[in-house]
Amino acid sequence: MFPAPPAPTGRSEARTILSLLLAILGLLLAMIGGLVALLALFTANGDLLNALLLGLPAMIVGVVAYFLGRSAISRINESPATLGGRPTAVAGWVIGAVSTAAGAMVTLVWIVLFLIANYGPPPT
């Protein structure tokens, strides 16, 4: 027989859920901005390229989620008998880092397209 699973520790750290939710929100913002921009490029509708501006809030929300996740992990490590939710905090921390990177890439693409639109292609 297998042993019974360990009893759950006390309450879950509140920052874990917030970190995970913000990380998912940031990732969704970056993905929506990137997909709408691809749609704009394929349909030649330049007005949709402003959706690339969603990369900046995605980057900011991702950083907040990253630090909330790291803070929750340190608080859980300080009192493991009373606080739980470490896997959720790790997920929020990792997805927050991915969200920050995705938001940075979308923002960089927007900056490059903005510069090309205003100053023309680079000289060859």
ZABA-28115 format. One record per residue: residue number from 0; residue in three letters; x, y, z of N, C-alpha, C in turn. Coordinates in nm, 3 decimals, m for minus. Example, Ala and Ser with C-alpha at 12.3 -4.5 7.8 and 13.67 -1.06 7.14 Angstrom:
REM ZABA-28115
n,res,n_east,n_north,n_up,ca_east,ca_north,ca_up,c_east,c_north,c_up
0,ALA,1.319,m0.569,0.780,1.230,m0.450,0.780,1.320,m0.330,0.780 .
1,SER,1.285,m0.225,0.708,1.367,m0.106,0.714,1.290,0.003,0.787 .
END
This chain:
REM ZABA-28115
n,res,n_east,n_north,n_up,ca_east,ca_north,ca_up,c_east,c_north,c_up
0,MET,0.083,m0.118,0.000,0.000,0.000,0.000,0.088,0.125,0.000 .
1,PHE,0.034,0.227,m0.058,0.103,0.355,m0.058,0.066,0.432,0.068 .
2,PRO,0.162,0.511,0.120,0.128,0.590,0.239,0.031,0.702,0.203 .
3,ALA,m0.039,0.748,0.303,m0.134,0.858,0.283,m0.058,0.985,0.248 .
4,PRO,m0.117,1.072,0.166,m0.049,1.198,0.134,m0.035,1.283,0.260 .
5,PRO,0.067,1.368,0.262,0.085,1.450,0.382,m0.032,1.547,0.400 .
6,ALA,m0.058,1.577,0.523,m0.166,1.671,0.554,m0.128,1.809,0.503 .
7,PRO,m0.224,1.883,0.450,m0.192,2.016,0.402,m0.147,2.106,0.516 .
8,THR,m0.051,2.190,0.483,m0.006,2.286,0.584,m0.112,2.391,0.603 .
9,GLY,m0.091,2.481,0.694,m0.188,2.585,0.730,m0.247,2.657,0.611 .
10,ARG,m0.261,2.782,0.622,m0.324,2.860,0.516,m0.223,2.888,0.404 .
11,SER,m0.276,2.919,0.290,m0.192,2.950,0.174,m0.152,3.098,0.179 .
12,GLU,m0.031,3.125,0.142,0.019,3.262,0.137,m0.061,3.339,0.032 .
13,ALA,m0.111,3.457,0.067,m0.199,3.534,m0.021,m0.128,3.581,m0.147 .
14,ARG,0.001,3.604,m0.139,0.073,3.655,m0.256,0.088,3.552,m0.365 .
15,THR,0.071,3.424,m0.331,0.090,3.320,m0.432,m0.016,3.330,m0.541 .
16,ILE,m0.141,3.343,m0.501,m0.251,3.351,m0.597,m0.241,3.480,m0.678 .
17,LEU,m0.211,3.591,m0.612,m0.199,3.718,m0.683,m0.085,3.713,m0.783 .
18,SER,0.026,3.651,m0.746,0.139,3.637,m0.837,0.101,3.557,m0.960 .
19,LEU,0.033,3.446,m0.939,m0.007,3.362,m1.052,m0.107,3.432,m1.142 .
20,LEU,m0.205,3.501,m1.084,m0.305,3.571,m1.165,m0.242,3.684,m1.246 .
21,LEU,m0.153,3.762,m1.184,m0.088,3.870,m1.258,0.003,3.816,m1.367 .
22,ALA,0.070,3.705,m1.340,0.158,3.647,m1.441,0.078,3.599,m1.562 .
23,ILE,m0.036,3.536,m1.537,m0.120,3.491,m1.647,m0.176,3.609,m1.724 .
24,LEU,m0.217,3.715,m1.653,m0.267,3.835,m1.720,m0.159,3.897,m1.809 .
25,GLY,m0.037,3.907,m1.758,0.071,3.962,m1.838,0.100,3.880,m1.961 .
26,LEU,0.099,3.748,m1.946,0.123,3.661,m2.060,0.012,3.674,m2.165 .
27,LEU,m0.112,3.686,m2.119,m0.224,3.704,m2.212,m0.214,3.838,m2.285 .
28,LEU,m0.175,3.944,m2.215,m0.159,4.075,m2.281,m0.053,4.069,m2.390 .
29,ALA,0.059,4.005,m2.359,0.166,3.996,m2.458,0.123,3.912,m2.578 .
30,MET,0.053,3.802,m2.551,0.009,3.717,m2.662,m0.096,3.787,m2.748 .
31,ILE,m0.189,3.856,m2.687,m0.292,3.927,m2.764,m0.227,4.037,m2.847 .
32,GLY,m0.134,4.111,m2.788,m0.065,4.216,m2.863,0.012,4.161,m2.981 .
33,GLY,0.081,4.051,m2.960,0.157,3.991,m3.070,0.068,3.934,m3.179 .
34,LEU,m0.041,3.867,m3.141,m0.129,3.808,m3.242,m0.204,3.913,m3.322 .
35,VAL,m0.249,4.020,m3.257,m0.318,4.126,m3.331,m0.221,4.197,m3.424 .
36,ALA,m0.096,4.212,m3.381,0.004,4.274,m3.468,0.033,4.186,m3.590 .
37,LEU,0.038,4.054,m3.571,0.056,3.965,m3.686,m0.062,3.974,m3.781 .
38,LEU,m0.181,3.983,m3.725,m0.300,4.000,m3.808,m0.291,4.131,m3.886 .
39,ALA,m0.240,4.236,m3.823,m0.227,4.365,m3.890,m0.126,4.357,m4.004 .
40,LEU,m0.019,4.282,m3.984,0.081,4.271,m4.090,0.028,4.192,m4.209 .
41,PHE,m0.049,4.086,m4.183,m0.101,4.004,m4.292,m0.217,4.070,m4.365 .
42,THR,m0.292,4.155,m4.298,m0.405,4.221,m4.363,m0.371,4.363,m4.409 .
43,ALA,m0.250,4.407,m4.384,m0.203,4.541,m4.422,m0.289,4.650,m4.359 .
44,ASN,m0.335,4.626,m4.237,m0.413,4.725,m4.163,m0.322,4.784,m4.056 .
45,GLY,m0.266,4.899,m4.084,m0.170,4.960,m3.994,m0.227,5.006,m3.861 .
46,ASP,m0.360,5.028,m3.857,m0.421,5.073,m3.732,m0.411,4.967,m3.623 .
47,LEU,m0.409,4.840,m3.663,m0.403,4.734,m3.564,m0.265,4.720,m3.501 .
48,LEU,m0.163,4.783,m3.560,m0.029,4.772,m3.504,m0.018,4.838,m3.367 .
49,ASN,m0.113,4.922,m3.334,m0.113,4.983,m3.201,m0.138,4.880,m3.091 .
50,ALA,m0.183,4.761,m3.128,m0.201,4.655,m3.029,m0.068,4.611,m2.971 .
51,LEU,0.041,4.643,m3.040,0.173,4.611,m2.986,0.201,4.689,m2.858 .
52,LEU,0.125,4.794,m2.833,0.141,4.867,m2.708,0.103,4.784,m2.587 .
53,LEU,0.036,4.671,m2.608,0.002,4.583,m2.497,0.126,4.517,m2.439 .
54,GLY,0.237,4.524,m2.509,0.360,4.466,m2.457,0.411,4.537,m2.334 .
55,LEU,0.393,4.666,m2.328,0.442,4.742,m2.213,0.369,4.707,m2.084 .
56,PRO,0.234,4.705,m2.081,0.169,4.660,m1.957,0.200,4.514,m1.924 .
57,ALA,0.218,4.431,m2.026,0.253,4.291,m2.001,0.388,4.282,m1.932 .
58,MET,0.480,4.366,m1.974,0.613,4.366,m1.913,0.606,4.413,m1.768 .
59,ILE,0.529,4.515,m1.741,0.517,4.568,m1.605,0.446,4.469,m1.513 .
60,VAL,0.336,4.410,m1.561,0.263,4.314,m1.480,0.348,4.189,m1.454 .
61,GLY,0.427,4.150,m1.554,0.515,4.035,m1.536,0.620,4.057,m1.429 .
62,VAL,0.675,4.177,m1.423,0.775,4.209,m1.319,0.710,4.207,m1.181 .
63,VAL,0.591,4.262,m1.170,0.521,4.261,m1.041,0.491,4.117,m0.998 .
64,ALA,0.448,4.034,m1.091,0.419,3.893,m1.059,0.546,3.820,m1.018 .
65,TYR,0.656,3.850,m1.084,0.784,3.787,m1.051,0.823,3.817,m0.907 .
66,PHE,0.818,3.944,m0.870,0.860,3.981,m0.735,0.759,3.936,m0.629 .
67,LEU,0.631,3.933,m0.662,0.534,3.879,m0.567,0.559,3.730,m0.543 .
68,GLY,0.588,3.657,m0.649,0.617,3.514,m0.635,0.743,3.489,m0.553 .
69,ARG,0.848,3.566,m0.578,0.972,3.551,m0.501,0.948,3.586,m0.354 .
70,SER,0.871,3.690,m0.328,0.841,3.729,m0.191,0.760,3.621,m0.120 .
71,ALA,0.664,3.564,m0.190,0.582,3.458,m0.130,0.667,3.335,m0.098 .
72,ILE,0.760,3.301,m0.187,0.847,3.186,m0.163,0.934,3.210,m0.039 .
73,SER,0.988,3.330,m0.026,1.071,3.356,0.092,0.988,3.353,0.221 .
74,ARG,0.866,3.402,0.216,0.780,3.397,0.336,0.741,3.254,0.370 .
75,ILE,0.717,3.173,0.268,0.683,3.032,0.292,0.804,2.958,0.349 .
76,ASN,0.923,2.988,0.300,1.043,2.923,0.352,1.070,2.961,0.498 .
77,GLU,1.033,3.083,0.536,1.055,3.127,0.674,0.962,3.056,0.773 .
78,SER,0.843,3.022,0.729,0.749,2.954,0.820,0.678,2.842,0.745 .
79,PRO,0.748,2.731,0.719,0.687,2.623,0.641,0.574,2.551,0.713 .
80,ALA,0.570,2.558,0.844,0.465,2.486,0.917,0.330,2.558,0.910 .
81,THR,0.331,2.689,0.889,0.205,2.762,0.892,0.161,2.812,0.755 .
82,LEU,0.252,2.827,0.659,0.214,2.879,0.527,0.236,2.773,0.420 .
83,GLY,0.143,2.765,0.328,0.154,2.673,0.216,0.143,2.748,0.085 .
84,GLY,0.140,2.675,m0.025,0.124,2.737,m0.156,0.253,2.757,m0.231 .
85,ARG,0.359,2.685,m0.194,0.487,2.702,m0.262,0.479,2.671,m0.412 .
86,PRO,0.413,2.562,m0.456,0.406,2.536,m0.600,0.336,2.647,m0.678 .
87,THR,0.234,2.705,m0.619,0.165,2.816,m0.686,0.254,2.939,m0.695 .
88,ALA,0.332,2.963,m0.590,0.424,3.077,m0.592,0.534,3.057,m0.696 .
89,VAL,0.584,2.935,m0.706,0.687,2.908,m0.808,0.629,2.924,m0.947 .
90,ALA,0.507,2.878,m0.969,0.443,2.894,m1.099,0.424,3.042,m1.132 .
91,GLY,0.381,3.123,m1.035,0.365,3.266,m1.059,0.497,3.334,m1.086 .
92,TRP,0.601,3.290,m1.018,0.734,3.347,m1.037,0.786,3.316,m1.177 .
93,VAL,0.774,3.191,m1.219,0.826,3.151,m1.350,0.743,3.212,m1.463 .
94,ILE,0.612,3.206,m1.453,0.528,3.264,m1.558,0.543,3.416,m1.561 .
95,GLY,0.570,3.479,m1.446,0.598,3.622,m1.444,0.724,3.656,m1.521 .
96,ALA,0.827,3.573,m1.509,0.950,3.595,m1.585,0.925,3.577,m1.734 .
97,VAL,0.848,3.476,m1.771,0.815,3.454,m1.912,0.731,3.569,m1.965 .
98,SER,0.638,3.617,m1.885,0.554,3.729,m1.925,0.637,3.856,m1.946 .
99,THR,0.734,3.877,m1.860,0.822,3.993,m1.875,0.900,3.984,m2.006 .
100,ALA,0.953,3.866,m2.036,1.029,3.848,m2.160,0.939,3.865,m2.282 .
101,ALA,0.819,3.808,m2.279,0.727,3.821,m2.392,0.685,3.967,m2.411 .
102,GLY,0.657,4.036,m2.301,0.621,4.178,m2.311,0.735,4.261,m2.364 .
103,ALA,0.858,4.227,m2.326,0.974,4.301,m2.377,0.992,4.279,m2.527 .
104,MET,0.969,4.157,m2.572,0.982,4.130,m2.717,0.875,4.204,m2.796 .
105,VAL,0.752,4.204,m2.747,0.644,4.274,m2.818,0.671,4.425,m2.818 .
106,THR,0.720,4.478,m2.708,0.752,4.620,m2.701,0.867,4.655,m2.794 .
107,LEU,0.967,4.568,m2.802,1.080,4.592,m2.893,1.034,4.592,m3.038 .
108,VAL,0.947,4.500,m3.074,0.893,4.498,m3.211,0.817,4.626,m3.239 .
109,TRP,0.739,4.673,m3.142,0.664,4.797,m3.163,0.759,4.915,m3.183 .
110,ILE,0.867,4.922,m3.104,0.963,5.032,m3.117,1.029,5.029,m3.254 .
111,VAL,1.068,4.910,m3.299,1.134,4.898,m3.430,1.038,4.939,m3.541 .
112,LEU,0.914,4.892,m3.536,0.817,4.930,m3.639,0.785,5.079,m3.635 .
113,PHE,0.781,5.137,m3.516,0.758,5.280,m3.503,0.872,5.360,m3.566 .
114,LEU,0.995,5.318,m3.541,1.110,5.388,m3.598,1.114,5.374,m3.750 .
115,ILE,1.082,5.256,m3.801,1.081,5.236,m3.946,0.971,5.319,m4.010 .
116,ALA,0.855,5.327,m3.946,0.744,5.404,m4.001,0.775,5.552,m4.004 .
117,ASN,0.848,5.602,m3.905,0.874,5.746,m3.898,1.002,5.788,m3.969 .
118,TYR,1.102,5.702,m3.974,1.230,5.742,m4.030,1.272,5.660,m4.150 .
119,GLY,1.191,5.567,m4.194,1.223,5.486,m4.310,1.312,5.369,m4.275 .
120,PRO,1.333,5.280,m4.371,1.417,5.164,m4.344,1.563,5.207,m4.325 .
121,PRO,1.641,5.124,m4.259,1.782,5.159,m4.237,1.857,5.165,m4.368 .
122,PRO,1.958,5.250,m4.377,2.035,5.261,m4.503,2.115,5.132,m4.527 .
123,THR,2.130,5.102,m4.654,2.206,4.980,m4.687,2.342,5.013,m4.744 .
END
